Amino acid sequence: MRRAVLAMFGLFAAAFAGALAENSPMDDPYIWLEDTHGAKPLAWVKDQNAKSLPGLKSDARYQPHYDFVLAALDAKDRIPYGGLDHNHVYNYWQDASHPKGVWRRTTIAEYQKADPAWETLIDLDKLAADEKENWVWKGTSCAPSMARCLVHLSRGGGDAVVVREFDVASKNFLKDGFFLKEAKSDVVMADDNTVLFGTDFGAGSMTSSGYPRLVKEWHRGQKLEDAKLLKEGVDSDVSVSAFTLHAGSYALKGIQRSVSFFEAEYFFPGQKGDWWQVPLPRTAIIQGLHQQQLLFTLRADWTSPSGQKIGKGILFALPYQDLAKFMIEGKGAFPQAAILYAPGPRASIENVSTGRDAVYVSVLNNVIGEVHALRLSGGKWSDRKLPLPPGGTVSIASTNDYGSEVLFGFESFLEPSSLYLDQGKDSPALIKSLPARFDASGMETVQYEATSSDGEKIPYFVVRPKTLKGPAPTILNGYGGFEVSRTPFYSAAYGKLWVARGGVYVLANIRGGGEFGPAWHTAALKTNRQKAFDDFAAVGADLIKRGITTPKQLGIVGGSNGGLLVSTVMTQHPEILGAVVCQVPLIDMIRYTQIGAGASWIAEYGDPADPKMADYIRTYSPYQNVKKDKKYPPVFFVTATSDDRVTPVHARKMAARMEEQGHDVIFYENTDGGHAAAANHKQAAEMSALTFVYFAQKLGLP
């Protein structure tokens, strides 16, 4: 059929479309593996697992590694991170007694104790056993009063969830409460009796990315089919979703139309049941509401209707009431924006979180964290850098919309995680610390820079033994996409199972991430994607040049977009690599938009349906560039059947193709876990142990 169509358009059309014909489904011998739950593909998976696991699990290091990681994950002395809400801290906790987990709470005062008394709200292990369901916790959406919550439960860990209403006081699911069947739903409880939501209503209700296209308002006692339509998008949108913003007792409903992964329009209620659009560019990101001030950052420079120039990456505020009056009534001028924080050239805003009394901003300066408290008083904003530990990652763990409290986290590669509570006085106090999981006294962290192919300086962290002499087995990790920053973190597994045994761990801050703001991200978008791969390869080459490692001792690991990163660098620079671990990856970039939620990432990678874009993508797409006559380092693919976001399809096809070509490849597909490839601590420990054993075998770590 395809050949007949091309013949009709003549030789010119055939030449133009020739690139698209290459590696089409008709030419792909492994297209059958895209049937995620099909009997034949699952039989192939079972056979692959049977071949791959024995060689790793029979290694004498596997069981001790597994036991250590599982003990660390299940340890009772972990920090129970939680969310502040009114007078409570809510926490989801998994351990050996509760592998699926419990959702629980305690008072803020009790939380500060070394061993708080917790009130269990939901025991997911009991619920799953009683209902004979493989429930995996996916969080909650609660009413402002915290009287009722919508609980999200996944079968196996995928993104599709069942939504059920839970009464907090009685600790029971409501039989006649709000309920949504399994789907990729988006839902928020606006109040005790009102839900704003989108779900799969049938044909035409979901976008091409597989997310809700319609937002409806649903009142208690109302039939689902009678819920009022508030806003709808178009098929090409990523999604349309509702949100609520809180500033003390003041609440504001909103709708976000995500035109692409990085572009959105925001809408707020008008006076006649309509919704007015915030007059900002689609590159604006709403960050919260504080004292009726809407907070935004920008991914691109912008000049407001009043002529005010605001640069990308800057945090600014617009008064909601003035903005609404300007839009609804056409009165007054477009309000002047207040500039709250402007990062420097090698800095970025990592996160913004609003509390009742202040706005908190976590900032990266050359990939090292700090937090600022911004307060509004008398119409003026003040800025204070908080006294938190230096030299690592400082995060805003939780703020309280209904109180002055805020929680901050700190960690570094060699310093265990710690938690600080600020009672609203800008004086964080240490309340919890994770005991050391390894002896870091003989280790060091150094930050270097590599020079990429275009001259850009790429920072990276090296964690190694202080007494290390000469090159050593090294694991290089990176991500480089979606404006995600990779910052220092404390890992019991990397510290104990790798660095303490004489290995080196490296974290690269390549372009495509958010370490230096929006410009760092956009530098590797679409037709600039190669820069991310060049940056990562440059770090690898720099490690070899500095004598930190050798090609035979250099392993690379990455997951999701990071899986695309390592599989691409593997095909482009196999000569500098000794091993690869590729986790839940994207790999077939010519078909990625037709697999899982791939269509939602067109803004990141470009659309292969565009012939020019397809030509560019084909230059790097690993599945189209792996060759039989080229020598590659050994590679280990890890994925999960229940991953309905990226799906296991990419890893399956690449492993099958490389195996057919005669390369050294093993493949493991877990059943549960979704995009994390692990639904509980045992599965996470297994994946970790398999990875470290594989790298030790291939890179020569004792």
N, C-alpha and C positions, 0 to 999 in steps of 0.2 A: 504493500500500500504506500509506504513512504517513498520507495523508488519511483512508483508511478506518479506521485504528486510532484516529485522533483523533475521528472521528465517533462511534465506539462509546462513547467516554468523555464525550461531550457538550461543550457550550460551555465549561464551567469548566476541564475538562482541556485543551481546545484553547488557552485563554487562558494557562494555566500553562506549557504547552509551547511557546507561540508563539515565545519568544525562542530556544529551541533549534532550531526549524525554520529560523530565519533563517540564511543562510549554511551550511546543511547541505551535504554532498557533492552532493545532488541539485540544489542551487541554485548550486553553484560551477562556473562555466564553465571554470575552469582546473584542475579536479581531475585531468585527464589528465596534467598535468605532474608529478604525484606518482609516476608510474612512472619511477623514477630512471634506469634503464638501457633504457627502451623506445625503440624506433626513432623513433617520432614525436617524443617529447620531446627526444631527442638531436639530431634534425634541426633542431628549433626552437633548441636551444642553439647548434648550428653556425651557423645563420643570424644569431643575435644576436651571436655573437663576430665574425662577418664584418662586421657593421654597426658594432660598437663599437670594435674595435681600430685600424682605420686612422686614425681621427680623433685618436687619442692617440699612436700610434707614428709618425705622420708629422710630429708636432710636433718642431721643431728641438731641444727640450730633452730629448726622450725618450732618445735614444741616449746622450748624455753622462750623464744620470741613471742609466740602466741600467748603464753601464760603471763608474761610480763605486761604486754599491752592490755590484755583483758583485765589484769589486776589493777592497772592504772586507770582504766576506764570505769571499772566497778568500784573503785576505792571510795570509802565513806568520807574521807577527808578532802574530797574535791570541793571546789567552790560551787555552791548551789546558786548559780546566776539566776536572777529573776526580774520580773517587771513590777515597778512601783505603780500602785493604783489605789487612791484614797489612803487608807491606813494599813494596807497590806502589801506584801511582796508575794507574787505568784511565780511558781517554779515548776518546770517539768523535769522529772528525775528518773533516770534509769540506773539500775545496778543489778547485781546477781539475783537478788530476790524479786526484782521487777524488771525483767529484760525488755518488756514493751514499755514500761514506765508508768509513773503516777503523776497526775496533775494535782498540785497541792498549794497551800498558802500558809503564811504566818504573818503576824503583825510586824510592822517596821521595827518596833522596839525589840521584839523577840528575835528578829532576824540578825540583830547585831551580836547576839550571843554565839559562843563557840559551837554550841549544839542546840539549835533552835527546835522548839516544839512545832511540828508541822501538822496541819489539818489536811487530810487527804480528801480531795474532791472527786477525782475519777481514778480508779485503778484499771488501767487499760488491759493488763493481763487478765484480770477477772472478767472484764467486759468481753474481751475476745473469746475467752473460754466459754462464758455463758451463752454467747451468741454464735459460737462456732465460726468466727470470722478472723481472718488474718489482719486485724486492724493495726495500722501504723499511724501514730500521732502526727497531725499536720497543723496543730495550733487552734486558736479560738478567735472569735470576733465577739466582743462583749458590749452590752449596753453601757452607757456612761455610769449608770447606777451600780453596775456589777451584779445586779440581781439575776439577770439572765445572760447566757452566752450561747453563741452558735459554735458548736464543736465540729472540727473538720477531721474526718477519719478516712484514711486511704487503705484500700485493699492491696497490701504488698509494698506500699511506699511510693507509688506513682503520683503524678500531679492531680489526677482525677480523684475527687473526694465525695463522700457522703456527708451532708451537712445536717446536724440534728441540734435541736434546742435543749439546753441544759439549765435547770433551776439550781442556782448556787446554794440557796438556803436549805433546800430539801435534799440536795445532792442526787437528783434524779433527772433522767431525760423525760421531757414532757411528751406524753403519748399524742396529745393534740396540738403540739407546738409547731413551730416553723420547721419544715423538713424539705430538703432537696435531694433528689436521687443522685447517684454517682455521675459526676461530670466535672469538667474543669470550670467550676463556678467561681464567681467573685462576689463576696457578700459582706455587708457591714450592718451592724445593729445600730440604727440611728437613735433609738430610745427603746424602752422596755416593750413597746408594742409595734414598732415599725422597723422593717428591714428594707434596705436598698440592695439590689442584687442583680446579677446577670448569670444566666446558666444556659444549658442546652435545651431550648424549647422545641427543637426539631429543625427542619430544613430552613436555612436562611438566618438562623439565630446566632450562629458562630462565625467568626471571621475565618479567612483562609489560613490564619495561623493557629486556629483551633481554640480561640478564646471568645468569651461573650462579646456580642456585637450590640446587645440591647441592655439598657439599665431600666429596671422597674422598681416601683415602690409597693410594698406589700404590707398590709395592716393585719394585725391579729384578728382571727376569725374570718378573714377573707380567703376565698378560694385562690389557689395559685394562678389559675387562668384569668382571674379578675384583677390581678395586680396591674397598677397603672404604669403605662410606658412613659418614662421621663426623657430619655434620650437614646438615639440610635446612631451607630456609625455606618461605615460601608465595609464591604467584604475585604478590601485591601488593608484596612486598619489592623493593627496588632490586637487591640482590644478597646472596649469602652467599659469603664468601671466607676463605681461610686466611692466616696471617701467622706470622712467627717473630721473636722478640725476642732480642737478644744482649747480654750483659753480660760482656765478656771471654770466658772459656771456657764460661760458663753460657749455655744456650740454652733458650728456652721457646716451645712451639708454642701458637698461639691461633687462634680462629675469630671472625670478625666477621660478624654478621647486620645488614646495613644495612636497617633497617625503612623508612627514608626517606632522602633525601639528607643530612639533618642529624640523624638519630636512629639509634643503633646499640646492639646488645647484644654483649657480649664473653664468650667462653667459653674455659676452660682445661681441660686433661686432668684427669680424676678418677683414682681408684685402681683402677677396675674397667672401664676402657675407655669410661667415660662422660665427659661434659663438664659442668662446673659453670659457672654464669653469674655474672659479677661483679655484685655487688649495688649497682650505680650506676644513676642515671637514664639514659634513652636519649640525653640531651643531653650525656653525657660523651664525651670524645674521648681515646682512649689515645694517649700521646705517646712511650712507650718504656719501657725497663727499665734501671735502673742500680743496681748492687750489690743486686740482687733487690728493688728498690723499683719498683713500678709507678707510672708518671707519667701524670697526667690533667689535662685542662682541662675546663671546663664551659661550655656555651652558655646555661645558666640557673642561677639560685641553687638551692642544694641543702642539705638538712639530713640528715646521715648517720644511720644507725641508732643511733649513740651520742649523737645530739643535737648534734653539731658542725655549725656553719653555715659553708658555703663559698660565696662569691659567684661569679657568672659571670665568665669570663675569667681566673680565677686558676689558676696551676699548682700542683698538690699531688701528694704521694707517699703511697702505701699500701704497707706491707711485704707482699710476695707470700706468704711462708710463713705469716704470721699470718692473712692473708685466706683462704688456702686451708684452713687448719685450722678457721677459723670456719665456712666454707661446707661443707667435706667432713665434718668430724667434729663440728661443732656445739660446738666447745670455745672457751672464752674469749669476750671481748667483741669487738664490731666494732672493729678497730684505729683508733687516732687517726691522722688525716691530718696530715702535715707540710706547711705552706704554704711553697712555695719562692719564688714570685714573685707579687705582686699589683700589676697595673698601675694607674696613676692614671686620673682621669676622661677625659682626652684622650690616652690611651695604650692600647696593646694588645700582646699577645704575638703576634708574627708567625710565629715558627717555634720548635720545640724539637727539638734533636738530641742524642742521647746518644753519648758516647764511652766508651772504657774507663775513663778517669780522672775524667771530669766530665760535667755536663749543661750544654749551651750554649743560651741563650735569646736570640733576636733580638727586640727590642722596638721599637715605633714610639712616639715622643713627638711628637705633632702632625705625624705623617707623616714624621718624620726618624728614622733608624735608629741603634741602638746594640746591643751584644751583652754579655750577662752570662755569666760562668762560675760555675756552682753546683757546689760540692764537698761531699761527705759524708764526715765524719771523726768518729769517736767518737760516732756517733749524732746529730751536729748538722750542719746545712747552713750553708755560708758562701756569700756572694754578692759577686762582684767584677765591676765594670764594666770591660771591657777597653779598653785604649788604642788605639782604631781611629779613623780620620778622622771628623770631624763633618760635618754639613750635607748628608748624602746618604743613600743606601741601603746599609746594612751587612747582608750575608747570611752565613749559615753554609753555605759551599760543600760541605764534607764533613767528617765525623768518622770516626775509626778505631775500630771495635769491638775491635781487637786490638793497639792501640798508643796512645801518648799524643798523636799528631799530630791537628791540626785545621786546616782551611783556611777562611779568611774572604775574602769579596769586598766591594769597595767601589766605588760609582760615584755620580755625580750628573749633572745635566743638562749641566754644562759641564766636568766632570772625568772623564777616561777611566777605564775600569775598571782595577782593580788587585787583586792577590791576595796574601794574607798567610798565612804558615805559622806556627803556634804549636806548639812542641815539647812542650806540656804545662805550661809555666811561666807561662801567662797573660801572655806577652810576644810578641804577634804581630809577625813581621818581614816586611817587604815582599820578595816574591820575584819578582813579575812585574807588569808594567804595560803597558797597551795604549797605543801611541803615539797622539797626538792626531790625529783624522781631520779636524778643522776648527779654524780659529783662533777660540778662544773669548774672546780678550782684549777684544774689543769687544762682548761680550754680558753679560747679567745675568739672574739668576733672582730673582723676587719672589714671595712668598706672600701672597695676598689672601684675603678671605672675602666670600662673597655671602650674602644673606639669602633663604632659601627662603620659599615661600608661607605656611608655618606659623610662621615666625620663626626656624627653626633656622639656625645659622651653618654655611656650607658652605665649607671651605677649598679653594683651588686654587692651582696653581703657574703662573706666567707666565715664559716664556723669550723674550727679545727682544733686539734690538740696543740698546746703551746710548744711542746717539745718535738713536734713533727719535723723530721729531716727528709727532704726530698719529696718527690711526687707520691700521691696516695690515692686509693680508690675514692672517687668523688661523685656525689649525686647533685646534679644541677636541676633546679626546679624553676618554672616560670609560668606565666599566664598570658599577658599581653593582649587583652581584649576587653571590650564593653566598659571601659573606664574603671576597671576594678584594680585597686591598688594592692600590691603584695608587700606586707610590712613584717617586721620582726615578730616572731611568735615562739612560745615555749612548747617544745614537743618532747615528751618523755621518750617516744620511740626513736626520733632522730638522735637525741642526746645519748641514750643508753645503748641502743642497738647499732649505732653507726659511728658517731664521733668518739665515744668512749672506747670503741674497738679499733681506733686508728684511722677512721674515715673522715672525709671532709663533706660538709653540706654547704651548698651555695644557693642563694635566692637572687634571681635576676629581676631587675625593675625595668623591663623593656617597654618600648612604645606600644601603644594600644591600651595600656593600663591608665590609671588615673593618678599616678604618683606625683606628677607635676601639672595637674589640672587638665582642662578640656583639650588644650593644644597637644598634650602628650598622647591623648587618646586619638584625636582626629588625624594625627600624623601617620597612623597605620590603618586607616579606614579604606575599604574597598580597593581601588587600584593602587593604594599605597601599602597593601597588606604585607608585601614582601619585606618591608622595613622591620616588622616585628620578628620575622624569621632571621633576617640579617643580624638584628640586635642580639638575639639569643645565640646564634652561631658565633658572633663576635665575642661574647662572654666566654663561650667554650674555648675558643682559640686563645683568648687572653689568659685563661686558667692554665693552658698548656704552655704558653709563652713564659709565664711567671714561674713555671716549674712546680705548680701546685698539684698538677696531675699530668697524665699522658693520655693519648687517644684510647689506648686499651683499657685505661682505668676510669674513663669518663662515662658516666651514665646520666641519662636525662629522664625526667618524669613530669607528666602533666595530665590534667583531667579536663574533660569537656572542651572548651576552647583551647585549654592547655594541651589536650590530647591532639588537637589539630596542629598545634605548635610543634610538639615533639615528633609527630609522624612526618610533618613536612621537613623539619630539619634533618630527620633521619634520611629522607630521600634525597635531600640536597647536599648534605655534608656527612655522609657515612664515614668518611676517612678520619673524622675527629672523635668518633664515638665508639664506646665499648659495649653499651647495652642501652635498651630503651624500655621503659614501662609506660604504657599508653592506656589511660583510664577513661571510661565512658566518653569516648572521643567523637568529634566530627571528623570525617575523613573523605567521604565522597562528596566533594563540594560542587560537583556538577548537578547532583540530585538532592542536595541537602534541603532545598525548599519544599521537597515533596515527601520528606521524612520527618515524622514527629512534629515538633513546633518550629521546624526550620524556617518557614515563611516569615516568622516574626523577627528574624535576624538579617533580613535583607539590608537594613540600614548599616549593618556592620560589615558584611561581606560583599554586598552587591547582588544583583539578580542574575543568575545564570540563564534566565529566559531571554535576556538581552544578549545578542550575539557578540557584541564587543566586550561585554563584561564576562561572558563565558570564555572568550579567548584568553582574557587575563587570568581568570580563575584556573583555567586548565594549565597555566604555566606552573602552578604550585600545588594543585589539588593532589594529595598523596595517592589516592586510589588510581588516578590517571597517570601518575609518574613513577610508580614502583616498577622496576624492570627486572626481567629474568636474568640478564647477563651482568648485573651490577651486584657487588658484594655489600650487604648491609650488616649492621651490628645485630645481634640477637634481640628480639623484641617480644615483650609479654603484654598481651591485650587483656584488659579487665573491663567487664561491663555487667549490666543487669537486665534480665528479661522484663522487669517491671518498670524500667525507665521509659516513660511515655513522653519525655521532653526531647532528648537527643535520640533515644532508643538504642538498642544494641546492634542495630542494622549496620552502622558504619564499621564497628569493630569486627563484626562477623565477616563482612565482605572482604575487608582488608586482610584479615587473618587467612581466609580461604584463598585469596589470590596469592599471597606471599607463600603459603604452604605449597600451592600448585607450582609456583616458580622455583621451589626448592630452597627457600630461605629458612633460617633458624628462627622459628616462631612458635610460641605457645599461646593458648587462648583459654580464658576462664570467664564464664558467665554465671553470676549469682542469680538466683530466682527473685529474691526480694531486694528492697533497698531503693528502688527508683533511681533518680539521677545520682544519688549518693553511693549507690551500689552496696549499701549496707543499711539494714533496718534496725539493727540492735548492736550491742557491744560485742557479742561473739562474732558476728559477721564483720564488724569493723576490725576486730583483732585479727581475724583470719586474713583479710585483705592486706593489712599492714605487715603481718608476718610473712605472707607470700612475697610481698614486694621486697622486703629487706633480705630474705633468703635468696631471691632471684638476683638482686644486685650483688650480694656477697659472692655468689657462685660465678657470675660473669665478670666481675671487676676484680676479684682476687682478695676480698677482705676476709681475714681469718674468722 
